[in-house]
């Protein structure tokens, strides 16, 4: 396979995964946006987390909320839990890496807040513990996941929302996570500030 064929293969697979996702996930993405808006209009906030590329996605969402997405509008409260290296490393050093998000959620999370988790596998101990900590704080969990949902899918409760990308390929899952994030940002802005 030539290098150009490899490029075409990546684009084709990405397009197909996005097509599969829009056909199966459109309604749940809309519902997730409505639940985030409900939290925001009740003076609540969104906490985000993830590892590696998923941490970058969580930070991307938070920045779009705090600054702006595509229009001028007031800042919206969102905090990425993966950005404070001193906090993360102190928790990991003094306790365990599995606690890096949960400990922050126990300190910062309030009933009615939303925890937005990004994970391609759903098997990272720290995101599983984050969901449990969010439940303890009476927060809604929205999980952007992939593959079979992993352990995280088993700890979500019936009020939580899982947006599981229909793919087993990490790169394809992350590509669609970014698109879902942009959909959420657009829908949130539209519901809060109009067309």
C-alpha positions in Angstrom: 0.0 0.0 0.0 1.4 3.4 -1.0 1.6 6.3 1.4 -1.2 8.0 -0.6 -3.3 4.9 -0.2 -2.7 4.9 3.5 -3.9 8.5 3.7 -7.0 7.7 1.7 -7.6 4.7 4.0 -7.5 6.9 7.1 -9.9 9.5 5.7 -12.3 6.9 4.5 -12.3 5.1 7.8 -12.8 8.4 9.7 -15.7 9.4 7.4 -17.4 6.0 7.9 -17.0 6.1 11.6 -18.6 9.6 11.7 -21.4 8.4 9.5 -22.1 5.5 11.8 -21.9 7.8 14.8 -24.4 10.4 13.5 -26.8 7.6 12.6 -26.7 6.1 16.1 -25.8 9.0 18.5 -27.6 12.1 17.2 -30.4 11.9 19.8 -28.1 11.2 22.8 -25.8 14.1 21.8 -28.8 16.4 21.8 -30.0 15.1 25.2 -26.5 15.5 26.7 -26.4 19.1 25.5 -29.8 19.7 27.1 -28.6 18.3 30.4 -25.5 20.5 30.3 -27.7 23.6 29.6 -30.0 22.6 32.5 -27.0 22.6 34.8 -25.6 25.9 33.5 -28.9 27.8 33.9 -29.1 26.5 37.5 -25.6 28.1 38.2 -23.8 24.8 38.0 -20.6 23.9 36.2 -19.0 21.3 34.1 -15.9 19.4 35.2 -14.0 17.5 32.5 -11.3 14.8 32.6 -9.5 12.2 30.5 -6.0 10.8 30.0 -3.5 11.5 27.2 -5.4 12.5 24.0 -8.6 12.3 26.0 -7.2 14.9 28.5 -6.5 17.1 25.5 -10.1 16.7 24.4 -11.4 17.5 27.9 -9.3 20.6 28.0 -10.4 21.6 24.5 -14.1 21.4 25.6 -13.4 23.5 28.7 -11.6 26.2 26.8 -14.5 26.4 24.3 -16.9 26.9 27.3 -14.7 29.4 29.2 -13.7 31.5 26.3 -16.0 31.0 23.3 -16.9 28.5 20.6 -17.9 30.3 17.4 -19.6 33.5 18.7 -19.1 36.2 21.2 -21.0 35.3 24.4 -20.5 35.3 28.2 -18.0 32.7 29.6 -19.5 29.5 30.8 -18.1 27.6 33.9 -16.0 24.6 33.0 -12.9 23.2 34.6 -10.5 20.7 33.1 -9.2 18.5 35.9 -6.1 17.4 33.9 -4.4 20.8 33.7 -3.0 21.4 37.2 0.3 19.4 37.1 1.1 20.2 40.7 -2.2 18.9 42.0 -2.1 15.8 39.7 1.4 14.9 40.7 0.9 15.5 44.4 -2.2 13.3 44.5 -0.5 10.6 42.4 2.6 10.7 44.6 0.8 10.9 48.0 -2.1 8.5 47.1 -2.4 6.8 43.7 -2.8 7.9 40.1 -6.3 6.4 40.2 -7.3 9.3 42.6 -6.1 12.3 40.5 -9.6 13.2 39.3 -11.7 11.8 42.1 -10.0 13.8 44.8 -10.5 17.0 42.8 -14.2 16.1 42.2 -14.7 15.6 45.9 -13.3 19.1 46.5 -14.8 21.0 43.6 -17.9 19.1 42.6 -21.4 20.2 43.8 -24.8 18.5 43.5 -26.2 19.3 40.0 -22.7 19.8 38.4 -21.8 17.7 35.3 -18.7 15.5 35.0 -17.8 15.1 31.3 -15.4 12.2 30.9 -13.4 11.5 27.8 -12.1 7.9 27.4 -11.5 5.7 24.4 -11.5 2.4 26.4 -13.4 3.1 29.6 -10.9 1.1 31.5 -8.7 3.7 33.2 -8.9 3.4 37.0 -8.9 7.2 37.4 -11.9 7.8 35.1 -13.8 5.0 36.8 -13.1 6.5 40.2 -14.0 9.9 38.9 -17.5 8.7 37.9 -17.9 7.1 41.4 -16.8 10.4 43.1 -19.2 12.3 40.9 -22.1 10.0 42.0 -21.1 10.6 45.6 -21.4 14.4 45.0 -24.8 13.9 43.2 -23.4 15.0 39.8 -24.5 13.9 36.4 -21.9 11.9 34.5 -21.7 12.2 30.7 -19.1 9.8 29.3 -17.7 10.1 25.7 -16.4 6.5 25.2 -15.7 3.9 22.6 -15.0 0.2 22.0 -17.3 -1.7 24.4 -17.5 1.1 27.1 -15.1 -0.8 29.4 -15.4 -0.8 33.2 -16.8 2.7 33.1 -20.0 1.6 31.3 -20.7 -0.8 34.2 -20.4 2.0 36.9 -22.7 4.5 35.1 -26.1 4.8 36.6 -29.4 5.1 34.8 -29.4 8.9 35.0 -25.9 9.1 33.4 -25.4 9.5 29.7 -22.9 7.5 27.6 -22.0 8.6 24.1 -20.2 5.5 22.9 -18.5 5.9 19.5 -19.2 2.8 17.3 -15.5 1.9 16.7 -12.8 -0.2 18.3 -10.0 2.0 16.8 -8.6 4.6 19.2 -7.8 7.2 16.5 -11.3 7.0 15.0 -12.9 7.3 18.5 -10.8 10.4 19.3 -11.7 12.0 16.0 -15.4 11.6 16.7 -15.0 12.7 20.3 -13.7 16.0 18.9 -16.7 16.3 16.6 -19.1 15.4 19.4 -17.5 18.1 21.5 -18.0 20.7 18.8 -21.7 19.6 18.5 -22.2 20.0 22.2 -20.6 23.5 22.2 -22.8 24.5 19.3 -26.0 23.1 20.8 -25.2 24.7 24.2 -24.6 28.1 22.6 -27.8 27.8 20.5 -30.0 26.8 23.5 -28.5 29.5 25.8 -28.1 32.4 23.3 -30.3 31.7 20.3 -29.5 31.4 16.6 
